[in-house]
Amino acid sequence: MRIAVSADEVAGVAAEIGPELERRGHTVLLFGALVPGERADWAWCSEAAARAVAEGRADQAVVACWTGAGASIAANKVDGVRAALCTDAVMADGARKWADANVLALSLRLTSEPLLVEMLDAWFAGEPSADPADQANVEHVAQI
């Protein structure tokens, strides 16, 4: 898969996200503080990663800022993006299953390296639900 990755600073696990994804066989597109000279503010770099998903240049994205809140808010402003701020593997699995999330938002403050690995395991193992009620929710979100 092609995964866009953004962070507004190289703190916490920010520098580990791309290499961990590459170890899993994914192609990584970097944005924000992960690219020297690129604008690193959370709103701009999260938007850039989300647009990569919306425009088909990436299949999914991982966006990160200190709390994860700003990154998820900015990503969710991009049409076609369903970003979920997750703090553990159960949330990552649920976001993929029930919301068909295509952008994982992380807190650089809260996410440790072992937790990052667990969340990515759950995220990539997760499949969107086939339940018609869950699918109706995802379709409704697209119409809002």
C-alpha positions in Angstrom: 0.0 0.0 0.0 1.0 3.6 -0.4 0.8 5.4 2.9 1.1 9.2 3.4 2.7 10.2 6.7 2.7 13.6 8.2 3.9 15.1 11.5 4.2 18.7 12.6 7.4 18.0 14.6 9.9 15.3 14.8 9.1 14.3 18.4 7.9 11.1 20.0 7.3 8.4 17.4 7.2 10.7 14.5 10.5 9.5 13.0 9.5 5.9 13.6 6.2 5.8 11.7 7.7 5.8 8.1 10.4 3.2 8.8 7.8 1.0 10.6 5.5 1.2 7.6 8.4 0.4 5.2 9.3 -2.6 7.3 5.8 -3.8 6.6 6.3 -3.5 2.9 4.4 -0.2 2.3 5.6 2.7 0.2 5.7 5.9 2.3 5.1 9.5 1.2 6.3 12.0 3.8 4.9 15.4 4.6 5.5 18.2 7.1 8.4 18.1 9.6 9.5 14.7 8.1 10.6 16.6 5.0 13.3 19.2 5.4 12.1 22.6 4.2 8.4 21.7 4.0 5.8 23.6 6.0 5.4 21.6 9.2 2.4 23.3 10.8 -0.2 20.6 11.8 -3.0 22.0 9.7 -0.9 22.2 6.5 0.9 18.9 6.8 -2.1 16.9 7.8 -4.1 18.4 4.9 -1.3 17.4 2.5 -1.3 13.8 3.7 -5.1 13.7 3.6 -5.2 15.1 0.1 -2.8 12.4 -1.0 -5.4 9.9 0.0 -8.3 11.8 -1.5 -6.5 12.3 -4.8 -5.5 8.7 -5.0 -1.7 9.2 -4.6 -1.9 7.3 -1.3 -4.2 4.5 -0.2 -4.2 5.6 3.5 -2.5 8.0 5.7 -1.1 8.4 9.2 -1.1 12.0 10.5 0.4 13.1 13.8 0.7 16.1 16.0 1.3 16.6 19.8 -2.3 15.7 20.8 -3.4 14.2 17.5 -6.6 16.3 17.7 -5.5 19.0 15.3 -4.1 16.5 12.8 -7.4 14.6 12.8 -9.5 17.8 12.5 -7.5 19.1 9.5 -7.5 15.7 7.8 -11.2 15.4 8.2 -11.8 18.7 6.4 -10.6 17.0 3.1 -13.5 15.5 1.2 -13.4 11.7 1.1 -11.2 11.4 4.2 -12.4 9.6 7.3 -9.6 10.3 9.9 -9.8 8.6 13.3 -7.8 9.8 16.3 -6.7 6.5 18.0 -4.9 6.0 21.3 -4.7 2.2 21.3 -5.1 -0.9 19.1 -8.8 -1.4 20.0 -9.6 2.1 18.8 -7.6 1.5 15.6 -9.4 -1.7 14.9 -12.8 -0.2 15.5 -12.1 2.8 13.4 -11.3 0.6 10.4 -14.2 -1.8 11.1 -17.1 0.6 11.9 -16.0 3.8 10.3 -14.0 2.5 7.4 -11.4 5.1 8.4 -8.7 5.8 5.8 -6.5 8.1 7.9 -5.1 7.1 11.3 -4.4 10.1 13.5 -1.9 9.8 16.4 -0.8 11.7 19.4 3.0 12.2 19.5 2.6 12.8 23.3 0.8 9.6 24.1 2.0 7.0 21.5 5.0 4.9 22.5 6.9 2.8 20.0 5.3 -0.5 21.2 1.9 1.1 21.1 2.6 2.4 17.6 3.3 -1.2 16.4 0.2 -2.5 18.1 -2.0 0.2 16.5 -0.5 -0.4 13.1 -1.1 -4.1 13.5 -4.7 -3.5 14.3 -5.2 -0.9 11.6 -3.9 -3.0 8.8 -5.6 -6.2 10.0 -8.9 -4.3 10.2 -11.4 -4.6 7.5 -14.5 -2.4 6.9 -17.6 -4.1 8.3 -20.0 -5.8 5.9 -22.9 -5.0 8.2 -25.5 -2.9 6.3 -26.0 -0.6 9.3 -22.2 0.1 9.5 -22.1 0.8 5.8 -25.1 3.1 6.0 -23.3 5.1 8.7 -20.2 5.5 6.5 -22.3 6.5 3.5 -24.2 9.0 5.7 -21.0 10.6 6.9 -20.0 11.1 3.2 -23.3 13.0 2.7 -22.9 15.3 5.7 
